[in-house]
Amino acid sequence: MVPVGIEALNVFGGTAYLDVMQLAEHRKLDTARFENLLMKEKTVALPYEDPITFGVNAAKPIVDRMTEDEKNRIELLITCSESGIDFGKSISTYIHQYLGLNRNCRLFELKNACYSGTAGLQMAVNFILSQTSPGAKALVIATDISRFLIVDEGEALSMDWSFVEPSAGAGAVALLISETPYVYRVDVGANGYYGYEVMDTCRPVPDSEAGDSDLSLTSYLDCCEQTFLEYQKRVKGADYGETFHYLAFHTPFGGMVKGAHRTMMRKMKHAKPAEIEEDFIRRVMPGMVYCQRVGNIMGATVFLSLASTIDLGNFDTPKRIGCYSYGSGCCSEFYSGVVTARGQQIQRQFDIGKRLDQRYKLSMDEYEILLRGSGAVKFGTRNCKSDFDLLPGIIDSVKDTPKLYLEGIHEFHREYRWI
């Protein structure tokens, strides 16, 4: 069997961010309760950013490092998002164009709430394993944004947004999947998947969510346990406490992950509180650092956690990372792979932490201006011109490498430019 996994992984965490404690105080939330979210910052999508710009900006540093021959071996492009811009046309077509990829390529879009990124990864892994095109590569891009549109009270959906707004982020993760898994070698066949119908959260209209946050929490916890039990059936001797040096979770907010890990340690290891806390800091916390700075980016979040784990963990010897992915509605999966010192060295070349440091810090007044302007490019917009002067100076303040931004929409067709 050929090796397979992640050859390269990059994160784009947006252009601007907001201090979420500042937001909590502004919204007059219970800050003591807010501390349990374990959030620090959230990426805020500018009106001229969308899932396409995020996806391209995540993938371009990977593609730019490839030779022309290597680029031409990308034969599968999967975009994974619940922030699509059209009921029919896939956002993968735009991303394919602006990355300059070979036209002899399958390109399509997956939607399955926050599970979509893992669905794309597993599809790509099995494409490589099939050996129908030996040496081919697959590019998987999970990209999602949250926009909090200001609507009339009568149009608001039935969901308590008070603690969702601080944790909902924006961003994208790009994964290059191949037979040369320098960064993360997948444990082939080590997969526990589990799903059933549940109405925890959903998007019954394109630009807003509805649901039951308590039901979402219980479904997340249930699936975490059941996916691992299925993994354990397929991987004899697998032990939650011993098999994995690190754990990367889908992270709606940090407190949810901490609760899930605590529950798993109690059920699987009968661990005491002090042992659970030590284990959380050692095995889980490295994967939460980037999530605490970007927020929940739906299908990309588990890979944001994986990137954080690889960048910040200790890989002086090869280490196994267990990954838990959950998508509302619901489908979930527990899987694993191995990272080496070389893999960490390769991964760190993308300087993800540094890129997050370079984002523009929004004031609350600027954030409110963005909220009022975010409806300009909402789903179904036919014509518009991006207002780059809505908050002058943001793009100029982040000058590292060229980024793709939305120029405007003409008869539903989106037009972009590099800045």
RABELWO-V73397 format. One record per backbone hydrogen bond with DSSP energy under -1.0 kcal/mol. NH is the residue of the N-H (numbers start at 1). CO is the residue of the C=O. E is the energy in kcal/mol with one decimal. If there is no record, write none. Layout:
NH | CO | E
NH | CO | E
This chain:
5 | 178 | -1.4
6 | 184 | -2.5
7 | 176 | -3.4
8 | 176 | -1.1
10 | 174 | -2.1
12 | 172 | -2.8
17 | 360 | -2.7
18 | 42 | -2.2
20 | 40 | -1.9
23 | 19 | -1.5
24 | 20 | -2.6
25 | 21 | -2.4
26 | 22 | -2.1
27 | 23 | -2.5
29 | 24 | -2.8
31 | 29 | -1.1
34 | 30 | -2.4
35 | 31 | -1.6
36 | 33 | -1.2
37 | 34 | -2.1
38 | 35 | -1.4
40 | 292 | -2.0
41 | 292 | -3.0
42 | 18 | -1.8
43 | 294 | -2.1
44 | 16 | -2.2
49 | 46 | -2.3
54 | 50 | -2.4
55 | 51 | -2.0
56 | 52 | -2.8
57 | 53 | -2.5
58 | 54 | -1.6
59 | 55 | -2.1
60 | 56 | -2.8
63 | 59 | -2.3
64 | 60 | -3.0
66 | 63 | -1.6
71 | 67 | -2.7
72 | 68 | -2.0
73 | 70 | -1.3
74 | 71 | -1.9
75 | 73 | -1.1
75 | 137 | -2.2
77 | 106 | -3.2
78 | 139 | -2.4
79 | 108 | -2.5
80 | 141 | -2.9
81 | 110 | -2.4
93 | 90 | -1.3
95 | 91 | -2.0
96 | 92 | -2.7
97 | 93 | -1.8
98 | 94 | -2.6
99 | 95 | -1.4
100 | 97 | -1.2
101 | 96 | -1.9
105 | 103 | -2.0
106 | 75 | -2.5
108 | 77 | -1.9
110 | 79 | -3.0
115 | 112 | -1.9
116 | 113 | -1.3
119 | 115 | -2.3
120 | 116 | -2.4
121 | 117 | -2.4
122 | 118 | -2.8
123 | 119 | -2.0
124 | 120 | -2.3
125 | 121 | -2.8
126 | 122 | -2.1
127 | 123 | -1.6
128 | 124 | -2.2
129 | 125 | -2.5
130 | 126 | -1.7
131 | 128 | -1.1
136 | 133 | -2.2
137 | 73 | -3.2
138 | 177 | -2.5
139 | 76 | -3.1
140 | 175 | -2.8
141 | 78 | -2.9
142 | 173 | -2.4
143 | 80 | -2.2
144 | 171 | -2.3
149 | 147 | -1.1
155 | 152 | -1.7
159 | 157 | -2.0
165 | 161 | -2.6
168 | 164 | -1.9
169 | 296 | -1.9
171 | 144 | -2.5
172 | 12 | -1.9
173 | 142 | -2.4
174 | 10 | -2.7
175 | 140 | -3.0
176 | 8 | -2.8
177 | 138 | -3.3
178 | 5 | -2.0
182 | 180 | -2.4
183 | 6 | -2.0
184 | 6 | -1.7
185 | 338 | -2.6
186 | 4 | -2.0
187 | 336 | -2.5
188 | 186 | -1.2
190 | 187 | -2.0
191 | 189 | -1.6
192 | 334 | -2.8
194 | 332 | -2.1
196 | 330 | -1.1
198 | 329 | -2.1
200 | 198 | -1.1
202 | 210 | -2.4
208 | 205 | -1.2
210 | 202 | -2.3
212 | 200 | -3.4
216 | 212 | -2.2
217 | 213 | -1.8
218 | 214 | -2.1
219 | 215 | -2.4
220 | 216 | -2.3
221 | 217 | -2.3
222 | 218 | -2.5
223 | 219 | -2.7
224 | 220 | -2.0
225 | 221 | -1.9
226 | 222 | -2.5
227 | 223 | -2.8
228 | 224 | -1.5
229 | 225 | -2.2
230 | 226 | -1.9
231 | 227 | -2.4
232 | 228 | -2.8
233 | 229 | -1.4
234 | 230 | -1.5
235 | 231 | -2.1
238 | 235 | -2.1
243 | 239 | -2.5
245 | 320 | -1.7
246 | 320 | -1.7
247 | 283 | -2.3
248 | 322 | -3.1
250 | 324 | -1.8
255 | 37 | -1.4
256 | 253 | -1.0
257 | 253 | -1.2
258 | 254 | -2.4
259 | 255 | -2.1
260 | 256 | -2.1
261 | 257 | -2.8
262 | 258 | -2.3
263 | 259 | -2.2
264 | 260 | -2.5
265 | 261 | -2.6
266 | 262 | -2.1
267 | 263 | -2.5
268 | 264 | -3.2
269 | 265 | -1.5
271 | 265 | -1.7
276 | 272 | -2.4
277 | 273 | -2.4
278 | 274 | -2.1
279 | 275 | -2.3
280 | 276 | -2.5
281 | 277 | -2.2
282 | 278 | -2.0
283 | 279 | -3.0
284 | 280 | -1.6
285 | 280 | -2.5
287 | 284 | -1.2
288 | 285 | -1.7
292 | 288 | -2.5
294 | 290 | -1.4
295 | 291 | -2.2
296 | 167 | -3.4
300 | 297 | -2.2
301 | 298 | -1.9
304 | 300 | -1.8
305 | 301 | -2.3
306 | 302 | -1.8
307 | 303 | -2.7
308 | 304 | -2.0
309 | 305 | -2.4
310 | 306 | -2.5
311 | 307 | -2.5
312 | 308 | -2.3
313 | 309 | -2.1
319 | 339 | -2.7
321 | 337 | -3.0
322 | 246 | -2.4
323 | 335 | -3.5
324 | 248 | -2.5
325 | 333 | -3.0
327 | 331 | -2.5
331 | 327 | -1.9
332 | 194 | -1.7
333 | 325 | -2.4
334 | 192 | -2.7
335 | 323 | -2.1
337 | 321 | -1.5
338 | 185 | -2.5
339 | 319 | -2.8
344 | 340 | -2.2
345 | 341 | -2.2
346 | 342 | -2.6
347 | 343 | -2.5
348 | 344 | -2.6
350 | 347 | -1.8
351 | 348 | -1.8
355 | 351 | -2.3
356 | 352 | -2.1
357 | 353 | -1.9
358 | 354 | -1.3
359 | 356 | -1.1
360 | 15 | -3.2
362 | 17 | -3.0
367 | 363 | -2.4
368 | 364 | -2.3
369 | 365 | -1.8
370 | 366 | -2.1
371 | 367 | -2.2
372 | 368 | -2.0
373 | 369 | -1.5
374 | 370 | -1.2
376 | 373 | -1.5
377 | 374 | -1.0
378 | 375 | -1.4
381 | 378 | -1.8
384 | 409 | -2.3
386 | 407 | -2.1
388 | 386 | -1.1
390 | 387 | -1.4
394 | 391 | -1.4
397 | 393 | -1.5
398 | 395 | -1.2
405 | 417 | -2.4
406 | 48 | -3.0
407 | 415 | -2.4
408 | 415 | -1.7
409 | 384 | -2.6
410 | 413 | -2.6
412 | 382 | -3.0
413 | 410 | -2.0
415 | 408 | -2.8
417 | 405 | -2.3
419 | 403 | -2.8
